[in-house]
Amino acid sequence: MLTISERGIQMPASPIRKLVPFAEAAKKRGTRVYHLNIGQPDIETPPAIVGAVKHADIRVLEYSHSAGNESYRRKLVEYYKKVGIDISHEQIIITTGGSEAILFGFFTCLNPGDEVIIPEPFYANYNGFACTAGVNVVPITSYIENGFALPPIEEFEKVITPKTKGIVVCNPNNPTGYLYSREEMEALKEICIRHNLYLFSDEAYREFCYDGNYISAMHLQGLDEHVVLMDTISKRYSACGARIGAFVTRNKQVYDAAMKFAQARLSPPGLAQIMGEAAVDLPDDYFNEPKAEYQARRDLMISRLNKIPGVFCPNPGGAFYAIARLPIDDSDKFCQWLLESFEYDGQTVMLAPATGFYGTPGLGTNEIRLAYVLNLEALDNAMTVLEKALEVYPGRKG
Amino acid sequence: MLTISERGIQMPASPIRKLVPFAEAAKKRGTRVYHLNIGQPDIETPPAIVGAVKHADIRVLEYSHSAGNESYRRKLVEYYKKVGIDISHEQIIITTGGSEAILFGFFTCLNPGDEVIIPEPFYANYNGFACTAGVNVVPITSYIENGFALPPIEEFEKVITPKTKGIVVCNPNNPTGYLYSREEMEALKEICIRHNLYLFSDEAYREFCYDGNYISAMHLQGLDEHVVLMDTISKRYSACGARIGAFVTRNKQVYDAAMKFAQARLSPPGLAQIMGEAAVDLPDDYFNEPKAEYQARRDLMISRLNKIPGVFCPNPGGAFYAIARLPIDDSDKFCQWLLESFEYDGQTVMLAPATGFYGTPGLGTNEIRLAYVLNLEALDNAMTVLEKALEVYPGRKG
């Protein structure tokens, strides 16, 4: 018999997308589903960047340079300068979304069997990319009580082995919304230098910091050889479907090796590179509006969550996610129940069980992730639905 | 010291793109370079499909379904029906170019250390994808004397081991242009069934068959579980930069596992999916013109090549490539020399050394690959340049 690969068996199914059939069934029954389960913002993609594609003069849509169009990479240098990151266009590879940047980082820096440490809860697809690359994810737990702050450095030290080759940090964090402080980033730097580790830094949400300052891994002095920045325009410009990201490093050896993976797949998406390039020319105040909108949503959502009996949700400093603790038996059951068996006034809410974001089995069973990607009115309704649901959920605890 | 991965070291640099700096230098000197080195057609991308993107009403460019937009997959079912392939939209995953379809195939079906047999010369990036997946490529040699026909089945049998899990076939072939016959495809089928192998079928060039009929691996009866079709719109519609391909299989287990890799990277490029969908609605006679154009180019190029003393080039039945044997010492040296040290009337030609397409070291040293992606006049000039170059090349042999 033909068999699929071990990797194909072990590859995790998306913990977010596995509830999709239940959501589809709910919609077929006529229930309105509020999608707080996925980081797909409803913010308009800037018409100017969509327009750049519409007005482009394309006779032949050719392969671009494998690192992406030079004109785009040079533009990105300007963008990064604005956020305090000084790099050259020859330190950037345009990727197919942030996803490919992560894959290039893992493929280039890590051998099968190597370990990367990731504070949990973490972006679930890191598991998929690690599995693809044959890399083992070693989680160290951060806790809801202190808002998912970076675990103490001793916790990192405890799990470091000769196989440990890197740390993955997502700042501001998906799924917790936590914004790492200068001190925390410096602590990561120290440990990377002491143990000779790569720092893979996923900074997809840097524009959305509400309390405190965004510190890029690229801002850290003396860490040039260690840092691999994995970036994307998906959230920045509400252009998730574009699939344009960037792999950025000052480590020439890493860059050159990553370029070989980039060459094998020929080039990143051509039309969307035009969007990305145009985006750098958006007015500097472009982010004010979406940022204010997200902040208002956060304020509403966190406030409403913490008023629901038995619910606790720390106030996230950035991104557009929060993890809340609910008075429930099992977050997977609860999220499925919301879609299968509950409605309030013809509405229900789709959430992501936090279990999918933890590497340690058994954690997150009473936590869910919410993405505040809906407008204030929808979000307010969704909170009412959640409140009503918790009143009647059969698996309610505590 | 930080080290890059073994995979990063072993990953092959693109044998085509490594000559690029020499071509750039030649252009800077004012030399016109005819690019016959890469499969980047000069055929216009159909304005209707670019127009479909320009006229699309996009408020938020959202993630699509991880398998690609359902509307596009349903359209592709129509397309495949026209080429005699009967599949459903739930047997298709839209990929980021054919490249990602190949990667998904290898990741899903093959373990690190497994072997795939590929008739050589073969598309060089299979090496990169195999390296990425930790898979070993086992080449079996096809020969210029019989136009690079499929090697006899005994040659396959000789190299099959317990590690052998699949065969990769590219039909019509890149880099040879060879079009496999019904008998050859049936022979592949027999061996796949006998030895329980996957048949990974890269059919990027199916629209461009000039002599004889195109037989898809999907046309073979009784091979449903074995076939993974890796497809792309890059060449079909001269839309290489779109990065839209397809992974197609009737093997449900393989499909479901591949979907997990697709989910991890969220979705394929959004704008270009609109192009792909519109392309299915192009008039049925759309291909007549580009096909006639390629055929005229092939006829010109092959005829001119075979008139050059010491040159032999079989007549390829499909795609837009040919491999020619030249009276030279070393194809890598020759191709570099063309760019570095030669010009005729202010012009030179960029070719791909065939060495990069062979897995067996030492083969292809007197062969080069030509992509007939330039118009007839440019192609004719390029042939004159090549003829003149061979007259004076210091490493001429025979």
Interface residues (C-beta under 8 A of the other chain):
Chain A: M1 L2 I4 S5 E6 R7 G8 I9 M11 P12 A13 S14 R17 I38 Q40 P41 D42 I43 E44 T45 V50 V53 K54 I58 R59 V60 L61 E62 Y63 S64 S66 T96 G97 S99 E100 L103 F107 T108 C109 L110 N111 P112 D114 N125 G128 F129 T132 G134 N196 Y198 E225 H226 S238 A239 C240 G241 A242 R243 N251 Q253 V254 A257 A258 K260 F261 Q263 A264 R265 L266 S267 P268 P269 G270 L271 A272 M275
Chain B: M1 L2 I4 S5 E6 R7 G8 I9 M11 P12 A13 S14 R17 I38 Q40 P41 D42 I43 E44 T45 V50 V53 K54 I58 R59 V60 L61 E62 Y63 S64 S66 T96 G97 S99 E100 L103 F107 T108 C109 L110 N111 P112 D114 N125 G128 F129 T132 G134 N196 Y198 E225 H226 S238 A239 C240 G241 A242 R243 N251 Q253 V254 A257 A258 K260 F261 Q263 A264 R265 L266 S267 P268 P269 G270 L271 A272 M275
